[in-house]
Amino acid sequence: MTVLVINSGSSSIKYQLIDPVSGDSLAKGLVERIGESTSHLEHEVGGESFELDQAIADHAEGLTLVINMFNTHGPSLAEAGIKAVGHRVVQGGKYFNKAALITDEVQQLIDDLSPLGPLHNPAHLKGIKVAREMFDVPNVAVFDTAFFQSLPNESATYAIDRAVAEKYQIRRYGAHGTSHQFVSGQVSQMLDREDLKQIVLHLGNGASASAVVNGKAVDTSMGLTPLEGLVMGGRTGDIDPAAVFHLVRQAGMSIDEIDTLFNKQSGLKGLAGDNDMRQVWKLADEGDTNAQEALEVYVHRLIHYIGAYTAVMGGLDALTFTAGAGENDSRLRERVCERLAPFGVKLDLEKNSVRSKEARVISTEDSAVTVCVVPTNEELAIARQAMEII
């Protein structure tokens, strides 16, 4: 019994064949540069990698080639027992508080929500439409925003005119919800407690924080779009909205130019010249003052949210790091926990220095807060949610 998980981008298809019970990944791959003169497909199975370079006109041709890769190099899709195709969808708006079986109506709603997720939903739809035609099994949409539909109104509501907010669906939707739900659930299992007050820090190129009480999200850093919140690889995170007016009036910039500036040329890239945290550390170690300041700003924003969410929840039991930098950057975790030392947070430096793909506790036994590292697995979460739906 398996689920084929698809994350369709505007010019890419990321896929993985997963056993949702064991959590094993049987094969995975990526189709890149769809629609360009030379496209690339890489299929990984059994520790081997198989590649193909040729022009791939569209997502239909891309998925056809993926199926050929399975048939040629395995595992055989005919024998894999595929029960569903699970699709990552970033924006589910106010309509979806859990995964949904993709019907024509659901597909239309995903399309209707494109103005709220213009970079993502149209791209997801390309994969959804093709997969529904190619696979004779249920297709399920798993929404990044679903976990945050439980946010209380005091957290989800922006203080703007109610009529405008209602008409244009302006509220805090959050993002990375599939990851936050999966990781917070893993922490509850690991600590054998359901009544936890948790903060999860998803620190990849995109970065977000969530506050989770008794398994339900009560706050999150990303808002109407994934731009709000923490400092990210290329995104500003929190910024005074009047900066937009200022740049229009004083710099003569267009809305599209500001959109590109805030979403792709800011964050670590804007401050240090590189959006890769590893490279920023390298520059900082070499004495680059811009990179050093970028790290200080990055950590300051994390501390800001940790403090705020601890107050919102009325305490904190577990602080968890996940995603690329969160899972692998021991120096970043150490710097954050140093700032939290006055509140009784004690990091076990030896445990923190260990590189592992296993969920683990890295704080001392007498730490006031349990500090964890939990590798996220959004594909597995999508596979399991897809099975729950069907």
C-alpha positions as CSV (number, residue, x, y, z in Angstrom):
1,M,0.0,0.0,0.0
2,T,1.6,3.2,-1.1
3,V,0.8,6.9,-1.9
4,L,2.4,8.9,-4.7
5,V,3.1,12.4,-3.3
6,I,3.4,15.2,-5.9
7,N,4.5,18.8,-5.3
8,S,4.0,20.6,-8.6
9,G,5.7,23.9,-9.3
10,S,5.3,26.2,-12.2
11,S,8.2,24.5,-14.1
12,S,8.9,21.5,-11.9
13,I,7.4,18.3,-10.4
14,K,8.8,16.9,-7.2
15,Y,7.5,13.4,-6.4
16,Q,7.9,10.6,-3.9
17,L,6.4,7.1,-3.5
18,I,5.8,6.4,0.1
19,D,4.5,3.6,2.3
20,P,2.4,5.6,4.7
21,V,2.4,2.9,7.4
22,S,6.2,2.3,7.7
23,G,7.1,5.8,6.5
24,D,9.5,4.3,4.0
25,S,10.3,6.2,0.8
26,L,10.4,3.7,-2.0
27,A,11.5,6.2,-4.7
28,K,11.7,9.9,-5.3
29,G,12.6,12.3,-8.0
30,L,12.4,15.8,-9.5
31,V,11.6,17.1,-12.9
32,E,13.1,20.5,-13.5
33,R,12.9,23.3,-16.1
34,I,9.7,22.1,-17.7
35,G,8.9,24.1,-20.8
36,E,12.6,25.1,-21.4
37,S,14.8,23.9,-24.3
38,T,16.5,21.4,-22.0
39,S,14.7,19.9,-19.0
40,H,16.1,17.5,-16.4
41,L,14.6,14.5,-14.6
42,E,16.3,12.6,-11.8
43,H,14.8,9.5,-10.3
44,E,16.3,7.9,-7.2
45,V,15.6,4.3,-6.1
46,G,17.5,1.8,-4.0
47,G,20.4,4.1,-3.6
48,E,20.8,4.6,-7.3
49,S,20.1,7.7,-9.4
50,F,18.9,7.7,-13.0
51,E,18.9,11.0,-15.0
52,L,17.4,12.2,-18.2
53,D,18.1,15.4,-20.1
54,Q,15.7,16.4,-22.9
55,A,13.1,19.0,-23.7
56,I,9.9,18.5,-21.6
57,A,7.1,20.5,-23.0
58,D,4.6,20.5,-20.1
59,H,3.6,18.7,-16.9
60,A,1.7,16.0,-18.8
61,E,4.9,15.0,-20.6
62,G,6.8,15.4,-17.4
63,L,4.5,13.0,-15.5
64,T,4.6,10.5,-18.4
65,L,8.4,10.4,-18.2
66,V,8.2,9.9,-14.4
67,I,5.9,6.9,-15.0
68,N,8.4,5.6,-17.5
69,M,11.2,5.9,-15.0
70,F,9.2,3.9,-12.5
71,N,8.4,1.2,-15.1
72,T,12.1,1.1,-16.3
73,H,14.0,1.4,-13.0
74,G,11.3,0.6,-10.4
75,P,9.5,0.2,-8.3
76,S,6.7,-0.9,-10.6
77,L,3.7,1.4,-10.1
78,A,1.5,-1.5,-11.3
79,E,2.7,-3.6,-8.3
80,A,3.2,-0.8,-5.8
81,G,-0.4,-0.8,-4.6
82,I,-1.0,2.9,-5.1
83,K,-4.1,3.9,-3.1
84,A,-4.0,7.6,-3.7
85,V,-2.0,10.5,-5.2
86,G,-1.4,13.2,-2.5
87,H,-0.8,16.8,-3.7
88,R,0.8,19.6,-1.7
89,V,-1.3,22.8,-2.1
90,V,-0.1,25.9,-0.4
91,Q,-3.2,28.0,-0.1
92,G,-6.5,26.5,1.1
93,G,-8.0,29.8,2.2
94,K,-10.9,29.6,4.7
95,Y,-12.4,26.6,3.0
96,F,-10.2,23.7,4.1
97,N,-9.2,22.8,7.7
98,K,-8.0,19.4,6.6
99,A,-7.0,17.5,3.5
100,A,-9.7,17.1,0.8
101,L,-10.6,14.6,-1.9
102,I,-10.1,16.4,-5.1
103,T,-13.4,16.8,-7.0
104,D,-14.2,19.2,-9.8
105,E,-15.5,21.5,-7.1
106,V,-12.4,21.3,-4.9
107,Q,-10.2,21.8,-8.0
108,Q,-12.2,25.0,-8.8
109,L,-11.8,26.3,-5.3
110,I,-8.0,25.8,-5.4
111,D,-8.1,27.8,-8.7
112,D,-10.3,30.5,-7.1
113,L,-7.7,30.9,-4.3
114,S,-4.9,31.7,-6.7
115,P,-5.0,35.4,-5.9
116,L,-4.0,34.5,-2.3
117,G,-1.3,32.1,-3.6
118,P,-0.3,33.4,-7.0
119,L,3.1,31.8,-7.0
120,H,1.9,28.4,-5.9
121,N,-1.8,27.4,-6.5
122,P,-1.7,27.8,-10.3
123,A,1.4,25.6,-10.3
124,H,-0.2,23.0,-8.1
125,L,-3.2,22.9,-10.4
126,K,-1.0,21.9,-13.4
127,G,0.0,18.7,-11.5
128,I,-3.4,18.0,-10.2
129,K,-5.1,18.2,-13.6
130,V,-2.6,15.9,-15.2
131,A,-2.6,13.4,-12.3
132,R,-6.4,13.1,-12.2
133,E,-6.3,12.1,-15.8
134,M,-3.4,9.7,-15.5
135,F,-4.0,7.8,-12.3
136,D,-7.2,5.8,-11.6
137,V,-7.0,6.4,-7.9
138,P,-8.3,9.2,-5.6
139,N,-6.4,12.4,-5.7
140,V,-6.1,14.3,-2.4
141,A,-5.1,17.9,-1.7
142,V,-3.2,18.5,1.5
143,F,-3.1,22.2,2.3
144,D,-0.2,24.1,4.0
145,T,-2.8,26.4,5.5
146,A,-5.2,23.8,7.0
147,F,-3.4,23.3,10.3
148,F,-3.8,27.1,11.0
149,Q,-7.6,27.2,10.5
150,S,-7.8,26.5,14.2
151,L,-6.2,29.9,15.0
152,P,-8.4,31.9,17.4
153,N,-9.8,35.1,15.9
154,E,-7.6,37.2,18.0
155,S,-4.6,35.7,16.2
156,A,-6.0,35.3,12.7
157,T,-7.6,38.7,12.4
158,Y,-5.9,41.8,11.0
159,A,-7.1,45.2,12.3
160,I,-8.3,46.6,9.0
161,D,-11.8,47.5,7.9
162,R,-14.0,44.4,8.3
163,A,-15.8,44.8,5.0
164,V,-12.6,45.0,3.1
165,A,-11.1,42.0,4.9
166,E,-14.2,39.9,4.2
167,K,-14.5,40.9,0.6
168,Y,-10.8,40.1,-0.2
169,Q,-10.4,37.3,2.3
170,I,-7.6,39.0,4.2
171,R,-6.6,37.2,7.4
172,R,-3.7,35.2,8.7
173,Y,-3.6,31.9,6.9
174,G,0.0,30.8,7.8
175,A,2.1,28.4,5.8
176,H,4.3,25.3,6.3
177,G,1.3,24.0,8.3
178,T,1.9,20.4,7.2
179,S,5.4,20.6,8.6
180,H,4.3,22.2,11.9
181,Q,1.5,19.7,12.4
182,F,3.8,16.7,11.7
183,V,6.6,18.0,13.9
184,S,4.5,19.1,16.9
185,G,2.8,15.6,16.7
186,Q,6.2,13.9,16.7
187,V,7.2,16.0,19.8
188,S,4.1,14.9,21.7
189,Q,4.8,11.3,20.9
190,M,8.5,11.6,21.8
191,L,7.7,13.3,25.2
192,D,4.6,11.1,25.7
193,R,2.5,14.2,26.4
194,E,-0.6,15.6,24.6
195,D,-1.0,18.6,26.9
196,L,2.1,20.5,25.7
197,K,2.7,24.2,25.0
198,Q,5.0,24.1,22.1
199,I,6.9,26.4,19.8
200,V,8.0,24.9,16.5
201,L,10.7,26.8,14.4
202,H,10.6,25.7,10.8
203,L,13.9,27.2,9.6
204,G,14.6,26.6,5.9
205,N,15.0,29.0,3.1
206,G,11.4,29.9,4.0
207,A,11.1,30.1,7.7
208,S,8.1,30.2,10.1
209,A,7.2,29.8,13.7
210,S,4.1,28.3,15.3
211,A,2.6,28.2,18.8
212,V,0.8,24.9,19.5
213,V,-1.3,24.1,22.6
214,N,-2.7,20.6,23.1
215,G,-2.0,19.8,19.4
216,K,-3.8,22.8,18.0
217,A,-2.2,25.9,16.5
218,V,-2.9,29.1,18.3
219,D,-0.5,31.4,16.5
220,T,1.9,31.5,13.5
221,S,4.3,33.9,12.0
222,M,3.4,33.8,8.4
223,G,0.2,35.7,7.5
224,L,-1.9,36.4,4.5
225,T,1.1,35.2,2.5
226,P,4.4,33.5,3.4
227,L,6.1,36.9,3.4
228,E,5.2,37.9,7.0
229,G,7.2,36.8,10.1
230,L,10.8,35.5,10.5
231,V,13.8,36.7,8.5
232,M,14.1,34.2,5.6
233,G,16.5,33.3,2.8
234,G,15.2,35.9,0.4
235,R,12.1,37.3,2.1
236,T,11.9,40.3,4.5
237,G,9.7,38.8,7.1
238,D,8.0,41.5,9.2
239,I,8.3,45.0,7.8
240,D,6.3,48.2,8.2
241,P,3.7,48.1,5.4
242,A,4.4,51.8,4.9
243,A,7.7,50.9,3.4
244,V,5.7,50.0,0.3
245,F,4.2,53.5,0.1
246,H,7.7,55.0,0.7
247,L,9.3,53.1,-2.1
248,V,6.5,53.9,-4.5
249,R,6.6,57.6,-3.7
250,Q,10.3,58.2,-3.2
251,A,12.0,55.5,-5.3
252,G,9.4,55.3,-8.1
253,M,9.3,51.6,-7.8
254,S,6.3,49.6,-9.2
255,I,4.3,47.1,-7.1
256,D,5.9,44.2,-9.0
257,E,9.4,45.6,-8.3
258,I,8.6,45.8,-4.6
259,D,7.1,42.4,-4.7
260,T,10.4,41.0,-6.1
261,L,12.5,43.0,-3.6
262,F,10.6,41.8,-0.6
263,N,10.1,38.2,-1.7
264,K,13.4,37.4,-3.5
265,Q,16.1,40.0,-2.8
266,S,15.7,40.6,1.0
267,G,16.2,38.5,4.1
268,L,19.6,36.9,4.4
269,K,20.3,37.6,0.7
270,G,19.5,41.3,1.1
271,L,21.5,41.7,4.3
272,A,24.5,39.4,3.6
273,G,24.4,38.8,-0.1
274,D,23.6,35.1,0.1
275,N,20.4,33.2,1.0
276,D,22.2,30.1,2.2
277,M,22.7,30.1,5.9
278,R,25.9,28.0,5.6
279,Q,27.4,30.6,3.3
280,V,26.4,33.4,5.7
281,W,28.2,31.7,8.5
282,K,31.3,31.3,6.3
283,L,31.2,35.0,5.5
284,A,30.7,35.9,9.1
285,D,33.6,33.7,10.2
286,E,35.8,35.5,7.6
287,G,35.0,38.8,9.2
288,D,32.2,40.1,6.9
289,T,30.3,42.6,9.1
290,N,27.2,42.5,6.9
291,A,27.0,38.7,7.4
292,Q,27.6,39.1,11.1
293,E,24.8,41.6,11.4
294,A,22.5,39.4,9.3
295,L,22.9,36.6,11.8
296,E,22.2,39.0,14.7
297,V,19.0,40.2,13.0
298,Y,17.9,36.6,12.2
299,V,18.4,35.4,15.8
300,H,16.8,38.6,17.2
301,R,13.6,37.9,15.2
302,L,13.5,34.3,16.4
303,I,13.9,35.5,20.1
304,H,11.1,38.1,19.5
305,Y,8.7,35.4,18.4
306,I,9.7,32.8,21.0
307,G,9.1,35.4,23.7
308,A,5.7,36.5,22.2
309,Y,4.4,33.0,21.8
310,T,5.5,32.0,25.3
311,A,3.4,34.9,26.6
312,V,0.5,34.0,24.3
313,M,0.4,30.4,25.5
314,G,1.1,31.3,29.2
315,G,4.2,29.2,29.3
316,L,6.4,26.9,27.2
317,D,7.1,23.2,27.6
318,A,9.0,22.4,24.3
319,L,10.9,24.4,21.8
320,T,11.6,22.5,18.6
321,F,13.9,23.2,15.6
322,T,13.1,21.7,12.2
323,A,13.8,22.0,8.4
324,G,17.2,22.6,6.8
325,A,18.9,25.1,9.1
326,G,16.8,24.0,12.1
327,E,17.8,20.4,11.8
328,N,21.5,20.8,10.8
329,D,22.8,24.1,12.1
330,S,24.1,23.5,15.7
331,R,25.6,26.9,15.9
332,L,22.3,28.6,15.2
333,R,20.5,26.5,17.8
334,E,23.2,27.3,20.3
335,R,23.0,31.0,19.7
336,V,19.2,31.0,20.1
337,C,19.4,29.0,23.3
338,E,22.1,31.2,24.8
339,R,19.7,34.1,24.5
340,L,17.1,32.1,26.4
341,A,19.4,31.1,29.2
342,P,18.0,33.7,31.6
343,F,14.7,31.9,31.4
344,G,16.1,28.6,32.4
345,V,16.8,27.1,29.0
346,K,19.8,24.8,29.2
347,L,21.3,23.3,26.1
348,D,23.4,20.1,26.2
349,L,26.2,21.1,24.0
350,E,27.3,17.6,23.3
351,K,23.9,16.5,22.2
352,N,23.4,19.6,20.2
353,S,26.6,18.9,18.2
354,V,25.4,15.5,17.0
355,R,24.2,15.3,13.4
356,S,21.3,12.8,13.2
357,K,18.2,12.1,11.1
358,E,16.4,11.0,14.3
359,A,14.1,13.1,16.5
360,R,15.9,13.9,19.7
361,V,16.1,16.1,22.8
362,I,19.2,18.4,23.0
363,S,18.5,20.1,26.3
364,T,19.7,19.1,29.7
365,E,17.5,17.2,32.1
366,D,17.1,20.3,34.4
367,S,16.3,22.7,31.5
368,A,13.1,24.7,32.2
369,V,12.1,24.0,28.6
370,T,12.7,20.8,26.6
371,V,14.6,21.7,23.4
372,C,14.2,19.3,20.5
373,V,15.4,18.7,17.0
374,V,12.8,16.9,14.9
375,P,13.4,16.3,11.2
376,T,10.3,17.3,9.2
377,N,8.8,15.0,6.6
378,E,6.1,16.8,4.8
379,E,5.9,14.1,2.1
380,L,5.1,11.4,4.7
381,A,2.6,13.7,6.4
382,I,0.9,14.3,3.0
383,A,0.8,10.5,2.3
384,R,-0.7,9.8,5.7
385,Q,-3.3,12.6,5.4
386,A,-4.2,11.3,2.0
387,M,-4.9,7.8,3.4
388,E,-7.0,9.3,6.2
389,I,-9.2,11.0,3.7
390,I,-9.8,8.0,1.5
